[in-house]
Amino acid sequence: MVWCSTGRTPPYYPDAITLDPEAVQTDFLPEIDTASPGCSIKDSFAALDLTSDGFVELFTAQWIHRPAGLPAGTRPALRTERVSTAAQLRDWQAAWHSGDPSVDIFRPALLDDPSVLLLALHDGKDLAGGFVLNRSSGLVGLSNLFALDRSNIAAVWSSAITTAAIHFPGLPLVGYERGDDLALALASDFVALGTLRVWLHGS
C-alpha cells in the first residue's frame, strides 16, 4: 500500500509514502511527477532501492516511539507559547528554517486545527526553539523540533515531552530522527523502531 500525489507536493512533503514493506516501485512511480524538480519518496521501511529510477538517497533516519506513562515532568524547561497568529507563524517558520524569512511551508489554517499545535519556546524573552505536536488516533507525532542555539537542544527536547504530556495526556509520542537528535531522543526514553529512507529524484 502506498500514498501518492499525482501533482507536485509542496517543499519538504514527499510525493509518495510507502505504507507497507512489500510496496514496490511500480505501485507509485507511474502515478507521480518525476519530471519536475523536487520529486521525493518517503520509503517508510527502507526497503527500496530507487537509484536505477533516477533517485538519490537524501537521508536515512530512525522511527522513534516514547511509550505513554513514562515520567514527563510537570513544567517545561523553557517557556512555551502556542503559535496562534499568522505573524507569529512567519517568525516561527523563519527561525525553524535558519532565519530565512521567505520560507512558507506551514499554512495559517493549521493554527485553527485543534489536533495540531505549533509551539515556540522562549529562554527569557528570546526565542529559543520550537516544535510541532500532531495528535492522531491514539498517539501524538512530534516533529520539526529545533533550537536556535544547540546548547539549548536538550531543554527543547525536555520541553517538547513535557508539553505533549500536558496537552495530550496518556498518549505515546512518535516521530523520526537521525544524528545528534536521534541520540537525544534515545536519551529521553524514546526507542528506535526501524529505519526509513527519503529519496530525491535527480532531475
GIJO-V800741 format. One record per residue. N is the residue number from 0. RES is the residue in one letter. SS is DSSP state (a for helix, b for strand, c for the rest). D_CENTER is the distance of its C-alpha to the mean C-alpha in Angstrom with 1 decimal. Layout:
n,res,ss,d_center
N,RES,SS,D_CENTER
N,RES,SS,D_CENTER
This chain:
n,res,ss,d_center
0,M,c,21.6
1,V,b,19.2
2,W,b,17.4
3,C,b,18.3
4,S,c,19.0
5,T,c,22.5
6,G,c,21.7
7,R,c,19.5
8,T,c,16.0
9,P,c,14.6
10,P,c,13.2
11,Y,c,9.8
12,Y,c,10.3
13,P,c,12.2
14,D,c,15.8
15,A,b,16.0
16,I,b,14.1
17,T,b,16.5
18,L,c,16.9
19,D,c,19.9
20,P,c,20.8
21,E,c,24.0
22,A,c,22.6
23,V,c,24.3
24,Q,a,24.2
25,T,a,26.9
26,D,a,24.8
27,F,c,22.6
28,L,a,23.9
29,P,a,26.9
30,E,a,24.8
31,I,c,22.4
32,D,c,23.3
33,T,c,23.5
34,A,c,26.1
35,S,c,24.1
36,P,c,22.0
37,G,c,18.3
38,C,c,18.2
39,S,b,15.4
40,I,b,15.0
41,K,b,12.4
42,D,b,14.9
43,S,c,13.4
44,F,c,16.4
45,A,c,17.3
46,A,c,20.5
47,L,c,21.3
48,D,c,23.1
49,L,c,22.7
50,T,a,24.7
51,S,a,27.8
52,D,a,26.1
53,G,c,25.3
54,F,b,21.7
55,V,b,20.7
56,E,b,18.0
57,L,b,15.2
58,F,b,13.6
59,T,b,13.6
60,A,b,11.4
61,Q,b,11.9
62,W,b,10.7
63,I,b,11.3
64,H,b,13.2
65,R,b,15.0
66,P,c,18.0
67,A,c,19.3
68,G,c,22.4
69,L,c,21.6
70,P,c,22.7
71,A,c,20.2
72,G,c,22.6
73,T,c,24.0
74,R,c,23.1
75,P,c,20.1
76,A,c,21.1
77,L,c,20.2
78,R,b,21.3
79,T,b,18.6
80,E,b,18.9
81,R,b,17.2
82,V,c,16.7
83,S,c,19.3
84,T,c,21.0
85,A,a,20.4
86,A,a,21.7
87,Q,a,19.4
88,L,a,16.4
89,R,a,17.9
90,D,a,18.3
91,W,a,14.8
92,Q,a,13.4
93,A,a,16.2
94,A,a,15.4
95,W,a,11.7
96,H,c,13.2
97,S,c,15.9
98,G,c,18.4
99,D,c,18.6
100,P,c,20.0
101,S,c,19.9
102,V,c,16.2
103,D,c,15.8
104,I,c,12.5
105,F,c,12.0
106,R,c,15.2
107,P,a,17.5
108,A,a,17.9
109,L,a,14.6
110,L,a,16.6
111,D,a,19.1
112,D,c,16.9
113,P,c,17.7
114,S,c,14.9
115,V,b,12.3
116,L,b,12.6
117,L,b,11.6
118,L,b,13.3
119,A,b,15.1
120,L,b,16.8
121,H,b,20.3
122,D,b,22.7
123,G,c,25.9
124,K,c,25.9
125,D,b,23.4
126,L,b,19.7
127,A,b,18.1
128,G,b,14.4
129,G,b,11.7
130,F,b,8.6
131,V,b,7.5
132,L,b,9.1
133,N,b,9.5
134,R,b,12.8
135,S,b,14.0
136,S,c,17.1
137,G,c,17.7
138,L,b,14.3
139,V,b,11.5
140,G,b,7.7
141,L,b,6.3
142,S,b,3.1
143,N,b,4.5
144,L,b,7.4
145,F,b,10.4
146,A,b,14.2
147,L,c,16.8
148,D,c,19.1
149,R,a,18.0
150,S,a,20.8
151,N,a,18.9
152,I,a,15.7
153,A,a,17.2
154,A,a,18.1
155,V,a,14.6
156,W,a,13.4
157,S,a,16.6
158,S,a,16.2
159,A,a,12.8
160,I,a,14.5
161,T,a,17.6
162,T,a,16.3
163,A,a,14.6
164,A,a,18.0
165,I,a,19.8
166,H,a,18.2
167,F,c,17.5
168,P,c,20.2
169,G,c,20.8
170,L,c,17.5
171,P,b,15.5
172,L,b,12.0
173,V,b,9.7
174,G,b,6.5
175,Y,b,6.9
176,E,b,8.3
177,R,c,11.4
178,G,a,14.3
179,D,a,15.1
180,D,a,11.9
181,L,a,12.5
182,A,a,16.0
183,L,a,15.2
184,A,a,13.2
185,L,a,16.2
186,A,a,18.5
187,S,c,17.0
188,D,c,18.1
189,F,c,15.1
190,V,b,16.4
191,A,b,15.3
192,L,b,15.8
193,G,b,15.9
194,T,b,14.9
195,L,b,12.8
196,R,b,13.7
197,V,b,12.8
198,W,b,16.1
199,L,b,17.2
200,H,b,20.7
201,G,c,23.3
202,S,c,25.0
